[in-house]
């Protein structure tokens, strides 16, 4: 679920709770009851937003660490491949040099 959907759900819950509190409050203490209910809803929204923020941070860390490990693995693999190619080229050069010396009867 992405951030937009979560925020939409949080705002919908806030509005629903606020309207529910207003509908249930009595005439005499309506102002104070609505104020307390709105405060409680605000705390709930803040707690939800904090939880979403923590979850987002956790996912971002996991993705970042995974990318780092993948990059390191690719880098090490490329290094090993480069060394192997270098060794192969050197062995090829040595074999060619040895063959040319044999053809022209020159000692190693």
KEMARVO-944136 format. One line per 2 residues: number of its first residue (from 1); for each residue x, y, z of N, C-alpha, C. Coordinates in Angstrom, 3 decimals, always signed. Layout:
<rs>
NUM	X:Y:Z:X:Y:Z:X:Y:Z  ...
</rs>
This chain:
<rs>
1	+0.857:-1.161:+0.000:+0.000:+0.000:+0.000:+0.909:+1.231:+0.000  +0.657:+2.168:-0.902:+1.529:+3.330:-0.970:+1.072:+4.434:-0.019
3	+1.875:+5.478:+0.069:+1.626:+6.567:+1.012:+0.319:+7.300:+0.765  -0.054:+7.487:-0.501:-1.291:+8.209:-0.813:-2.508:+7.460:-0.286
5	-2.506:+6.141:-0.480:-3.644:+5.354:-0.001:-3.721:+5.389:+1.517  -2.586:+5.307:+2.176:-2.552:+5.318:+3.638:-3.048:+6.653:+4.166
7	-2.566:+7.755:+3.572:-3.010:+9.082:+4.013:-4.504:+9.264:+3.786  -5.010:+8.781:+2.651:-6.435:+8.892:+2.368:-7.244:+8.132:+3.412
9	-6.779:+6.941:+3.760:-7.483:+6.148:+4.772:-7.437:+6.851:+6.130  -6.285:+7.419:+6.484:-6.173:+8.116:+7.768:-7.112:+9.320:+7.830
11	-7.181:+10.105:+6.753:-8.062:+11.268:+6.736:-9.530:+10.846:+6.763  -9.853:+9.759:+6.076:-11.230:+9.269:+6.097:-11.619:+8.826:+7.506
13	-10.709:+8.132:+8.181:-10.976:+7.712:+9.562:-11.128:+8.909:+10.490  -10.293:+9.922:+10.269:-10.381:+11.134:+11.084:-11.730:+11.806:+10.911
15	-12.146:+11.955:+9.651:-13.429:+12.605:+9.383:-14.576:+11.786:+9.960  -14.533:+10.496:+9.800:-15.589:+9.629:+10.321:-15.665:+9.715:+11.841
17	-14.509:+9.691:+12.496:-14.501:+9.776:+13.960:-15.005:+11.143:+14.430  -14.624:+12.203:+13.733:-15.068:+13.541:+14.130:-16.582:+13.686:+13.970
19	-17.109:+13.200:+12.845:-18.562:+13.290:+12.644:-19.311:+12.379:+13.606  -18.755:+11.217:+13.906:-19.383:+10.321:+14.865:-19.417:+10.934:+16.251
21	-18.340:+11.587:+16.632:-18.287:+12.226:+17.945:-19.275:+13.383:+18.015  -19.386:+14.150:+16.944:-20.321:+15.279:+16.925:-21.757:+14.783:+16.985
23	-22.042:+13.693:+16.341:-23.408:+13.169:+16.340:-23.794:+12.596:+17.701  -22.834:+12.059:+18.426:-23.139:+11.426:+19.711:-23.131:+12.406:+20.883
25	-22.485:+13.546:+20.751:-22.384:+14.462:+21.893:-23.737:+15.113:+22.189  -23.913:+15.503:+23.442:-25.163:+16.125:+23.862:-25.042:+17.628:+23.702
27	-26.182:+18.323:+23.767:-26.210:+19.768:+23.556:-25.441:+20.519:+24.623  -25.579:+20.135:+25.891:-24.976:+20.891:+26.975:-23.454:+20.862:+26.938
29	-22.866:+19.732:+26.785:-21.418:+19.609:+26.803:-20.866:+19.320:+25.418  -21.534:+19.768:+24.404:-21.148:+19.440:+23.033:-19.777:+19.996:+22.687
31	-19.498:+21.225:+23.078:-18.225:+21.857:+22.720:-17.037:+21.118:+23.310  -17.112:+20.812:+24.583:-16.010:+20.133:+25.257:-15.846:+18.705:+24.747
33	-16.939:+18.010:+24.544:-16.881:+16.630:+24.050:-16.282:+16.560:+22.656  -16.684:+17.472:+21.799:-16.144:+17.502:+20.436:-14.656:+17.817:+20.477
35	-14.285:+18.750:+21.358:-12.878:+19.119:+21.475:-12.045:+17.917:+21.919  -12.513:+17.184:+22.921:-11.773:+16.025:+23.408:-11.724:+14.916:+22.359
37	-12.854:+14.709:+21.681:-12.880:+13.689:+20.640:-11.957:+14.057:+19.479  -11.966:+15.318:+19.103:-11.089:+15.769:+18.017:-9.623:+15.604:+18.419
39	-9.332:+15.883:+19.691:-7.960:+15.707:+20.184:-7.563:+14.234:+20.129  -8.469:+13.355:+20.544:-8.189:+11.918:+20.510:-7.974:+11.437:+19.074
41	-8.787:+11.949:+18.163:-8.639:+11.577:+16.753:-7.304:+12.093:+16.212  -6.953:+13.304:+16.609:-5.667:+13.871:+16.186:-4.501:+13.024:+16.650
43	-4.580:+12.558:+17.892:-3.520:+11.680:+18.410:-3.472:+10.366:+17.618  -4.659:+9.850:+17.296:-4.714:+8.611:+16.518:-4.099:+8.783:+15.138
45	-4.397:+9.899:+14.496:-3.836:+10.177:+13.174:-2.320:+10.336:+13.273  -1.872:+11.050:+14.297:-0.428:+11.240:+14.474:+0.279:+9.910:+14.721
47	-0.337:+9.066:+15.548:+0.254:+7.746:+15.796:+0.312:+6.924:+14.509  -0.754:+6.982:+13.726:-0.782:+6.257:+12.452:+0.269:+6.781:+11.485
49	+0.393:+8.103:+11.430:+1.390:+8.701:+10.536:+2.802:+8.330:+10.973  +3.035:+8.302:+12.275:+4.345:+7.911:+12.782:+4.656:+6.463:+12.409
51	+3.656:+5.594:+12.558:+3.847:+4.191:+12.194:+4.151:+4.038:+10.708  +3.458:+4.813:+9.880:+3.719:+4.790:+8.432:+5.135:+5.278:+8.155
53	+5.552:+6.318:+8.840:+6.912:+6.841:+8.665:+7.965:+5.820:+9.058  +7.737:+5.129:+10.158:+8.683:+4.106:+10.602:+8.747:+2.956:+9.604
55	+7.586:+2.549:+9.097:+7.555:+1.458:+8.118:+8.278:+1.874:+6.835  +8.075:+3.111:+6.419:+8.739:+3.609:+5.209:+10.249:+3.629:+5.410
57	+10.688:+4.081:+6.581:+12.123:+4.104:+6.885:+12.701:+2.698:+6.855  +11.982:+1.753:+7.432:+12.444:+0.364:+7.481:+12.594:-0.209:+6.068
59	+11.597:+0.033:+5.229:+11.646:-0.469:+3.853:+12.781:+0.199:+3.085  +12.954:+1.501:+3.272:+14.026:+2.208:+2.568:+15.396:+1.674:+2.961
61	+15.572:+1.373:+4.246:+16.847:+0.789:+4.698:+17.087:-0.560:+4.047  +16.037:-1.397:+4.007:+16.174:-2.729:+3.420:+16.553:-2.624:+1.943
63	+15.879:-1.733:+1.219:+16.175:-1.561:-0.211:+17.590:-1.036:-0.399  +17.973:-0.065:+0.404:+19.326:+0.499:+0.298:+20.402:-0.523:+0.579
65	+20.219:-1.298:+1.634:+21.212:-2.323:+1.971:+21.268:-3.410:+0.903  +20.116:-3.782:+0.363:+20.088:-4.780:-0.704:+20.808:-4.291:-1.943
67	+20.598:-3.012:-2.277:+21.278:-2.444:-3.448:+22.784:-2.394:-3.220  +23.189:-2.063:-1.997:+24.618:-2.017:-1.683:+25.251:-3.396:-1.836
69	+24.574:-4.408:-1.287:+25.107:-5.768:-1.369:+25.150:-6.259:-2.810  +24.124:-5.934:-3.586:+24.115:-6.341:-4.991:+25.243:-5.652:-5.754
71	+25.439:-4.372:-5.496:+26.518:-3.641:-6.158:+27.883:-4.181:-5.797  +28.053:-4.506:-4.530:+29.333:-5.075:-4.087:+29.578:-6.416:-4.762
73	+28.543:-7.247:-4.815:+28.675:-8.553:-5.459:+29.011:-8.421:-6.930  +28.362:-7.490:-7.612:+28.636:-7.273:-9.034:+30.050:-6.756:-9.222
75	+30.463:-5.825:-8.372:+31.817:-5.276:-8.468:+32.877:-6.343:-8.259  +32.672:-7.186:-7.259:+33.644:-8.256:-7.002:+33.673:-9.258:-8.155
77	+32.504:-9.566:-8.709:+32.443:-10.484:-9.848:+33.162:-9.913:-11.061  +32.984:-8.618:-11.297:+33.654:-7.980:-12.429:+35.166:-7.975:-12.227
79	+35.587:-7.760:-10.994:+37.023:-7.777:-10.700:+37.604:-9.155:-10.986  +36.907:-10.195:-10.508:+37.388:-11.560:-10.731:+37.425:-11.886:-12.222
81	+36.416:-11.452:-12.958:+36.385:-11.712:-14.399:+37.529:-10.991:-15.098  +37.792:-9.754:-14.685:+38.899:-8.996:-15.275:+40.240:-9.654:-15.024
83	+40.434:-10.148:-13.817:+41.698:-10.839:-13.484:+41.828:-12.117:-14.319  +40.715:-12.855:-14.449:+40.753:-14.096:-15.232:+41.070:-13.804:-16.699
85	+40.491:-12.760:-17.249:+40.770:-12.382:-18.643:+42.233:-11.990:-18.784  +42.728:-11.243:-17.818:+44.139:-10.840:-17.851:+45.071:-12.036:-17.815
87	+44.774:-12.990:-16.947:+45.600:-14.199:-16.860:+45.517:-15.005:-18.161  +44.306:-15.100:-18.703:+44.129:-15.828:-19.958:+44.904:-15.182:-21.097
89	+44.878:-13.854:-21.151:+45.620:-13.147:-22.199:+47.117:-13.368:-22.031  +47.570:-13.344:-20.789:+48.999:-13.562:-20.532:+49.419:-14.974:-20.948
91	+48.598:-15.966:-20.608:+48.906:-17.341:-20.991:+48.891:-17.500:-22.515  +47.951:-16.827:-23.159:+47.893:-16.865:-24.626:+49.134:-16.244:-25.260
93	+49.565:-15.118:-24.687:+50.772:-14.462:-25.188:+51.997:-15.364:-25.002  +52.102:-15.983:-23.839:+53.232:-16.877:-23.576:+53.235:-18.064:-24.539
95	+52.055:-18.629:-24.805:+51.968:-19.765:-25.726:+52.351:-19.344:-27.139  +51.902:-18.166:-27.563:+52.233:-17.672:-28.897:+53.728:-17.425:-29.007
97	+54.296:-16.798:-28.005:+55.732:-16.507:-28.002:+56.542:-17.802:-28.060  +56.128:-18.798:-27.292:+56.822:-20.085:-27.273:+56.732:-20.768:-28.647
99	+55.572:-20.706:-29.269:+55.377:-21.331:-30.579:+56.228:-20.652:-31.650  +56.295:-19.324:-31.598:+57.105:-18.586:-32.594:+58.581:-18.937:-32.426
101	+59.023:-19.037:-31.180:+60.432:-19.401:-30.954:+60.741:-20.810:-31.472  +59.766:-21.726:-31.317:+59.983:-23.091:-31.826:+60.069:-23.096:-33.349
103	+59.190:-22.278:-33.977:+59.180:-22.223:-35.437:+60.511:-21.724:-35.955  +61.057:-20.708:-35.328:+62.321:-20.127:-35.819:+63.545:-20.695:-35.104
105	+63.398:-21.810:-34.409:+64.470:-22.535:-33.738:+65.286:-21.661:-32.791  +64.598:-20.881:-32.055:+65.266:-20.075:-31.022:+64.880:-20.660:-29.675
107	+65.821:-20.730:-28.761:+65.546:-21.293:-27.447:+64.759:-20.318:-26.589  +64.045:-20.886:-25.594:+63.303:-20.024:-24.643:+64.272:-19.351:-23.792
</rs>
